[in-house]
Amino acid sequence: MPHDLRAPIPAPFVSSDLRVPPEWIDGNGHMNVAYYLRAFDLGFDAAYDAIEFGFDMIERRGVSTMAAPLLGALLLCYVAGVVSAFASSVAVLGATIPLAVPLLMQGHLGVPGMVAAIAISTTIVDVSPFSTNGALVVANAHGIDRDAFFRQMLIYSAIVVLVGPLLAWLALVVPDFL
């Protein structure tokens, strides 16, 4: 019998007894930071199962949650694009690719397509007047109204930030998923 989603959920939710495996322990006797995501994932699985929103429901109804790899990849492309519009593309690229590793480890996404989509999402937005390249273009513009040019670049870069990551995701990530 499915869980009534309107019914109150007992708080605090107590999942099954989970133990930290010995291989998750670092040299200081603490749980290694790299395994916290896995521990939370296991806890979410237990919570989802308790309200019958687990893998059996996904198979039965053909739906999933935001944790679906394809949507996670799109979100990651957008985060990379938006942050890179205001920061160094190389730094954002170096910080974003490791965030994609949990998605890639699931095996549903192609590594080359995902990395290329993140790279495009971070660098295509370099037209932003807030990025290094965009600021150099504005600073070196001569014989024009700089304020008007700045506004034009700002509008253009907003369009690129909205459309660029989506197109990169559609062209490079989705085909590997299908």
N, C-alpha and C positions, 0 to 999 in steps of 0.2 A: 504494500500500500504506500503510495507516494506521500512524502512529507507535506503537510499543509504549510505553505510559505507564509501564511498569515499568522500561524501559531507562534507563540514566543519560543525563542531558543534559550535553553538554560544557560545562564551566565554564572561564572565563567565556563566556557567550553573546555572540557578536559578530554583530550584525545587518548588514544591507547598509550600504554607505557612505552615511550621511545628511549632508547639508550644510545649514547654516543659510541660508535664503533671505535676500537683502538686505533685504526688507521687514520681516524680524523683528528687524533691528538698530535699537537706539535711538540717541539723540543722542550717547551716550558711547562708541559703538562696541561695545556689549555686546548680547547677545541680550535682548530685552525680556522681562520676567517673565511677561507675559501669554501668551507662546508656549511656556513650559515644559510646560504640560499637553499641548499639541498634539505637542510633541517626544516626550514620554513615551508618548503614545497611538500615535504612529507606531512607536516601539520595541516596544511591546506587540504591535502588529499583526504585526511581523516575527517576534517570538518565538512568537506563536500560530500563524503560518503554518509555522514550522519544526517544530512538533509536530503539524501538521495539525489545529489547533483554530481555524482562521480562519473567514472568512465562508462558504467553501464547505461546511464542516462544519455550520455553523448552518443553511444552506439544506437540506443533505442530511438532517440529523437533526431539525431544528425546535427546537433548543435554543440557549440563549445563556448568557452569563456574568452576573455581578453588575453588569456595566456596562450591562445592559438599562435603558433609560430609565424604565420603569414601576417597577422595583424601586429604582432610584436615587432616584426621586421619593418613594417610601415611606420610604426611609432618611432622606432629607432632612427629611421631615415629622416623623419621630421625633426626629431630632437637634434640630430647632427646638423641639419640644415639651419634651423633657427639659431642654435648656439653659435654656429660658425659665422653667421651673418654679423655677429658682434665680437668675434674672437678669431684667433689664429686658426686657419683651416687645418694646418698640420697638427697642431695641438689637439684640436677636437677630433681629428681622425685617429690619432694615437690613443685618445681616451674612449672613443666610441667602439672601435673594433673589439676590444676586450669585453665590452658589454654585450656584444653579439654572441659570444662564445656559448652561453647556456642555450640560446636558440639553435645554434649550429650543432651542438652536441646531441640534440634530439634526433638529428638525421633527416629532418623533413625539408630543410633548406640547403641549397647548394652554396658551398663556401665561396667560390669565385664570384658568383652573382651577388651574394650578400655584401661581400667586401667591396666590390665595384660599385654597388648602389650606395653604400655609405660614403665611399670616396667621392662619387659624383655629388651626392647630397651636401657634402661639406665644402666642396670647391666651387660648385656652380653658383653659390651665393656670394662669391667674392666681389660681385658688382655692388654690394651694399656699401653705401658711403661710410658705414661704421667699421668696415673691415679695412685691413691695411691697404689692399689694392684699391678699393673704392675711394678711400681717403686720399691716396696719392693721385688718383684721377681728378678728384675735385680740387685738390691743391694745385695741380698743374694745368687746370683749365684757364686759358687766357682769352680775353676779348669777349667774354660772355657774362651774363648775370649769374654769379655763383649761387645765389640763393635759389633761383629758379632751377638751375642745373642740379643742385642738391636735392630739391623736391622731386624732380624728374627721376633722378637715380633712386631715390627712396621709394617711389611708386613702382618703378621697374623691379627693384630688388625685392619688394614685398610680393610681387607677382611671381618672381623666380623662386622665392622661398616657399610659396604656396604650391606651385606647380612642379618645380624641379624634383623634389624628393618623391613625389607621387609618380612621375614619369620614370624615374630611375628604378623605383620599386616595381612598376608594371613591366618594364622592359627586361629587368635583370633578375628579380627575385621570383615573381609569379610564374614565369615559364619553368623554372627549376622545380617549383612546388607542384605544378600540375603534372 
